[in-house]
C-alpha cells in the first residue's frame, strides 16, 4: 500500500467490485471510453459474469 497526503493506493477489496463493475462494464459506451485508445474494443458485461 502507498499513502501520500490524501492519496492512498491499495489492493482491490471485495467491497470495491460493485463500483468497478459500474465504472467499467455497466454501460456500452461509458464516458471514459471517449478518452481511451480507439483500437481496444469495449463491451458491457452483466454483473454476474463480471463476478
C-alpha positions in Angstrom: 0.0 0.0 0.0 1.1 3.6 -0.7 0.0 6.7 1.2 0.8 10.3 0.4 -1.2 13.1 2.0 -4.7 12.4 0.7 -3.8 9.7 -1.9 -4.0 6.0 -1.0 -3.1 3.3 -3.4 -4.1 -0.1 -2.1 -5.1 -3.6 -3.4 -8.7 -4.1 -4.6 -11.1 -5.2 -1.9 -14.3 -7.2 -2.3 -16.3 -4.1 -1.4 -14.8 -2.3 -4.4 -16.1 -4.8 -7.0 -19.6 -3.3 -7.5 -18.3 0.2 -8.1 -15.6 -1.2 -10.5 -18.2 -3.0 -12.5 -20.4 0.1 -12.7 -17.4 2.2 -14.0 -16.0 -0.4 -16.4 -18.7 -2.8 -17.7 -22.2 -1.5 -16.8 -22.6 0.8 -19.9 -22.0 0.0 -23.6 -20.4 3.4 -24.1 -19.0 4.7 -20.8 -17.7 8.3 -20.6 -14.1 7.2 -20.1 -14.1 5.3 -23.4 -14.3 8.6 -25.2 -10.7 9.3 -24.0 -9.4 5.7 -24.3 -7.4 4.3 -27.2 -9.9 3.5 -30.0 -8.1 0.3 -31.0 -9.3 -1.5 -27.9 -12.9 -2.6 -28.2 -15.2 -2.3 -25.3 -18.3 -4.4 -24.5 -20.6 -4.2 -21.5 -20.8 -7.2 -19.3 -23.6 -8.4 -16.9 -22.7 -8.1 -13.2 -22.9 -11.8 -12.6 -20.5 -12.5 -15.4 -18.1 -9.9 -14.1 -18.1 -11.5 -10.6 
